[in-house]
Amino acid sequence: MILFLYNLFIFLMIPILIIRILFRSFNDKDYRSNFLNRFGIYNTKTNKSVWFHAVSLGEVISSAKIVDEILENHDVVLSVSTPTGLREANKIFGSRLKVVYAPWDFILFTSGFFRSFNPKALILFETEIWPSMISIAHSKNIPIILSNARMSEKSYKNYKQFSLLSKKIISKISIIYTQSKSHTSRFEKLGALSERIKCVGSVKFDIDPNTEENSFKNTKPFILAASTHGGEDEIIIDAYKNIINDNPGIGLVIAPRHPERVFAIKKLLNKSDLNARILKEIPIDIANESIEIIQGTGMLRALYSKAQFAFIGGSLFQSNGGHNIIEPAFEGCPFIVGPHMHNFQDILKLFVDEDACLQIDKNLDVLSGFKDLLNNNSLRENMSSKAFEICLKNKGSTDKQCTGIIEMINKKEVIS
């Protein structure tokens, strides 16, 4: 009954979901591409592939090594929910796998995916817990794996409000690989069986050396505002305007989380009488006291490797919950985050406890954070070295998860 009510709700939401996609497509036309995928309609069919779902850009990048391992012995269909995720997946994997948009989680749409691809395993990355998707897989006796699982306190409270549905669905998951003990505890409270949970850390620590660094020869100092969201750019710009008089020659690079926002950011800068240019690739050198706006993805690590320090976006407002802080740490880039990092709460604690980053309490502290890091070379050096050590100590989750995932898939095939 509870699953029926959930599907009824999704059915009633379909007009809103359609309008939302069409509205977003004004800024990014790829929202309209393969639109029928959202209804579970696909123009290709495969049989016995592994279904791997990574919702957006960050998840696609973070899960790439796991997907690579699975591809060595199995076909994979990778589903995403956003154009940035779709483009990045195609960029990373090319023709090695099929990339599609995931269907909306209405049971008839999700059934369409199963008819088209007949998956032999379902792997969901991080917090992608979709009732219809999981219920169909469970009914077909397909292994369901929650990889690199996280359950923030905020997400836990949301799921707790619908505990009847949450417990029913989470108990159907075959294995949950959690990032930390606190995530494990929250999954158990929501109904996950303790024997089906393994705490293995985060795959985000398993970063390969950056291959793009050699193509970026910048020697001029700049501040990087990475993965910013609407409302954060204004605060960053105001802070930058306040420091350039006392710090001549310092540049600013803004890389918004959603590349289609670059034009809105340029308008903000024009209103502040600041010159800026929009770039689709990293320049060889950053000009003195200039502002570059990056329209693209996959360039952050090269930028982190050269920046004086970085502000990590998505952290100033509660609605976003922060973005990946391991990449700047691995590249030796000191970084600042805002007060709202609930998506990375346990990972952030590792850095805060070792004074390996700077977390500000409120938006007005962005300026003071900029000043602290610009005027204190030893602070920057200590932060970056401590952060890098934390990254090294926490490697290994990918191997643990890949071993378990592949064993489960192979065991299921033998039984079948």
Residue pairs with C-beta under 8 A, 6 or more apart in sequence:
2 164
2 165
2 168
3 107
3 131
3 132
3 135
3 165
3 168
6 131
6 132
6 165
7 106
7 107
7 132
10 104
10 105
10 106
10 132
11 106
14 104
14 106
17 38
17 104
21 31
21 32
21 35
21 38
22 31
22 32
24 31
25 31
25 32
27 258
27 260
27 261
28 83
28 258
28 259
28 260
30 83
30 86
30 87
31 83
33 83
33 86
34 100
34 101
36 42
37 100
37 101
37 102
37 103
38 101
38 103
38 104
38 109
39 103
39 104
39 109
39 112
40 103
40 108
40 109
40 110
40 111
40 112
40 113
40 115
40 116
41 112
42 100
42 112
42 113
42 116
42 117
44 98
44 116
45 116
45 117
46 75
46 77
46 98
46 116
46 117
46 118
47 117
47 118
48 75
48 118
48 119
48 120
49 74
49 75
49 76
49 77
49 98
49 117
49 118
49 119
49 120
50 70
50 74
50 75
50 76
50 77
50 119
50 120
50 121
50 123
50 409
51 76
51 77
51 79
51 113
51 117
51 119
51 121
51 122
51 123
52 63
52 66
52 67
52 70
52 76
52 77
52 78
52 79
52 123
52 125
53 78
53 79
53 80
53 102
53 122
53 123
53 124
53 125
53 128
53 133
54 60
54 62
54 63
54 78
54 79
54 80
54 85
54 89
54 125
54 128
55 80
55 81
55 82
55 85
55 102
55 125
55 126
55 128
56 80
56 81
56 82
56 84
56 85
57 82
57 84
57 85
57 88
57 257
57 297
58 323
58 324
59 85
59 125
59 126
59 128
60 78
60 80
60 85
60 88
60 89
60 92
61 88
61 92
61 298
62 125
62 126
62 148
62 203
62 204
62 324
63 125
63 147
63 148
63 203
64 92
64 93
65 203
65 206
65 208
65 398
65 402
66 123
66 147
66 148
66 203
66 398
66 401
66 402
66 405
67 76
67 78
67 93
67 97
69 398
69 402
69 405
69 406
70 76
70 123
70 402
70 405
70 406
70 409
71 93
71 96
71 97
73 406
73 410
74 120
74 409
75 97
76 97
76 98
77 97
77 98
77 100
77 117
77 119
78 89
78 93
78 97
78 98
78 99
78 100
79 99
79 100
79 101
79 102
79 113
80 86
80 89
80 99
80 100
80 101
80 102
81 101
81 102
84 258
84 259
84 297
86 99
86 101
87 297
88 297
88 298
89 99
90 99
91 298
93 99
102 113
103 109
103 110
103 112
103 113
105 130
105 131
105 132
105 133
106 132
107 132
107 135
107 136
110 130
110 132
110 133
110 136
111 136
114 136
114 137
114 140
119 137
119 142
120 142
120 143
120 409
120 412
120 413
120 416
121 142
121 143
121 144
121 145
121 405
121 408
121 409
121 412
122 133
122 134
122 137
122 142
122 143
122 144
122 145
123 145
123 147
123 405
124 130
124 133
124 134
124 144
124 145
124 146
124 147
125 147
125 148
126 147
126 148
126 149
126 150
127 149
127 150
127 151
127 152
127 155
128 146
129 146
129 159
129 166
129 169
129 170
129 173
131 165
131 168
131 169
134 144
134 169
134 172
134 173
135 169
135 172
137 144
137 172
138 144
138 172
142 412
143 174
143 175
143 408
143 409
143 412
144 172
144 173
144 174
145 173
145 174
145 175
145 176
145 177
145 405
145 408
146 173
146 175
146 176
146 177
147 177
147 203
147 401
147 405
148 177
148 179
148 202
148 203
148 204
148 397
148 401
149 176
149 177
149 178
149 179
149 183
149 187
150 178
150 179
150 180
150 183
150 202
150 343
150 346
151 159
151 178
151 183
151 186
151 187
151 190
152 321
152 342
152 343
152 345
153 186
153 342
153 345
154 321
154 342
155 186
155 342
156 186
156 189
156 190
159 166
159 190
160 166
160 189
160 190
163 190
163 191
166 190
166 191
167 190
167 191
168 191
170 187
170 190
170 191
170 192
171 191
171 192
171 193
173 192
173 196
174 196
174 408
175 196
175 197
175 198
175 404
175 408
176 187
176 192
176 196
176 197
176 198
177 198
177 200
177 397
177 400
177 401
177 404
178 184
178 187
178 197
178 198
178 199
178 200
179 199
179 200
179 201
179 202
179 346
179 347
179 397
180 199
180 201
180 202
180 346
180 347
181 199
182 345
182 346
183 199
183 346
184 197
184 199
187 197
188 194
188 197
198 400
198 404
200 396
200 397
200 400
200 401
201 394
201 396
201 397
201 400
202 326
202 347
202 394
202 397
203 397
203 398
203 401
204 324
204 326
204 347
205 326
205 391
205 394
205 395
205 396
205 397
206 395
206 396
206 397
206 398
206 399
207 326
207 327
207 330
207 391
210 301
210 302
210 305
210 331
212 282
212 299
212 301
212 302
213 301
213 302
213 305
213 306
215 282
215 302
216 282
216 284
216 302
216 303
216 305
216 306
217 284
217 285
218 283
218 284
218 285
218 286
218 306
219 285
220 249
220 251
220 285
220 286
220 287
220 288
221 249
221 250
221 251
221 308
222 250
222 251
222 252
222 253
222 286
222 292
222 306
222 307
222 308
223 240
223 250
223 251
223 252
223 253
223 307
223 308
223 309
223 310
223 311
223 370
223 374
224 253
224 255
224 303
224 304
224 307
224 309
224 310
224 311
224 333
225 232
225 233
225 236
225 252
225 253
225 254
225 255
225 310
225 311
225 313
226 255
226 300
226 303
226 304
226 310
226 311
226 312
226 313
226 323
226 328
227 255
227 256
227 257
227 300
227 312
227 313
227 314
227 323
227 324
228 236
228 254
228 255
228 256
228 257
228 311
228 313
228 314
229 256
229 257
229 258
229 313
229 314
229 317
229 320
230 261
230 264
231 316
231 317
232 313
232 314
232 316
232 317
233 254
233 256
233 265
233 268
234 268
235 316
235 363
235 366
236 252
236 254
236 311
236 366
237 268
237 269
237 272
237 274
238 367
239 366
239 367
239 370
240 252
240 274
240 291
240 370
241 272
241 274
242 367
242 370
243 250
243 367
243 370
243 371
243 374
244 250
244 289
247 374
248 288
248 289
249 288
249 289
250 289
250 308
250 374
251 286
251 287
251 288
251 289
251 290
251 291
251 292
252 290
252 291
252 292
253 286
253 291
253 292
253 293
253 294
253 303
253 307
254 265
254 291
254 292
254 293
254 294
255 293
255 294
255 299
255 300
255 303
256 262
256 265
256 293
256 294
256 313
257 313
257 314
257 323
259 294
259 295
259 296
259 297
262 278
262 293
262 294
262 295
263 278
265 276
265 293
266 276
266 278
266 293
269 275
269 276
269 291
269 293
270 276
274 291
275 290
275 291
276 290
276 291
276 292
276 293
277 290
277 291
277 292
277 293
278 293
278 295
279 292
279 293
279 294
279 295
280 294
280 295
280 296
281 296
281 299
282 294
282 299
282 302
282 303
283 292
286 292
286 306
294 303
300 327
301 327
301 330
301 331
303 310
304 310
304 327
304 328
304 331
304 333
305 331
305 332
305 333
307 333
308 334
308 373
308 374
308 380
309 333
309 334
309 335
309 336
309 373
309 374
309 380
310 328
310 333
310 334
310 335
310 336
311 335
311 336
311 337
311 366
311 369
311 370
312 322
312 323
312 324
312 325
312 328
312 335
312 336
312 337
313 320
313 323
314 320
314 321
314 322
314 323
314 340
315 321
315 322
315 323
315 337
315 338
315 339
315 340
315 341
316 338
316 339
316 340
316 363
316 366
317 338
317 340
318 340
318 342
320 340
321 340
321 341
321 342
321 343
321 344
322 337
322 338
322 340
322 341
322 342
322 343
322 344
322 348
323 343
323 344
324 344
325 335
325 337
325 341
325 344
325 347
325 348
325 351
325 357
326 347
326 391
328 334
328 335
328 387
329 335
329 351
329 356
329 357
329 384
329 387
329 388
329 390
329 391
330 388
330 391
332 384
332 385
332 387
332 388
333 384
334 357
334 358
334 373
334 379
334 380
334 383
334 384
334 387
335 357
335 358
335 383
335 387
336 357
336 358
336 359
336 360
336 366
336 369
336 370
336 373
337 348
337 357
337 358
337 359
337 360
338 359
338 360
338 363
338 366
339 359
339 360
339 361
339 362
341 348
341 359
348 357
348 359
350 356
350 390
350 394
351 357
351 386
351 387
351 390
352 359
354 386
354 387
354 389
354 390
355 382
355 383
355 386
356 383
356 386
356 387
356 389
356 390
357 383
357 387
358 369
358 372
358 373
358 383
360 366
360 368
360 369
372 379
373 379
373 380
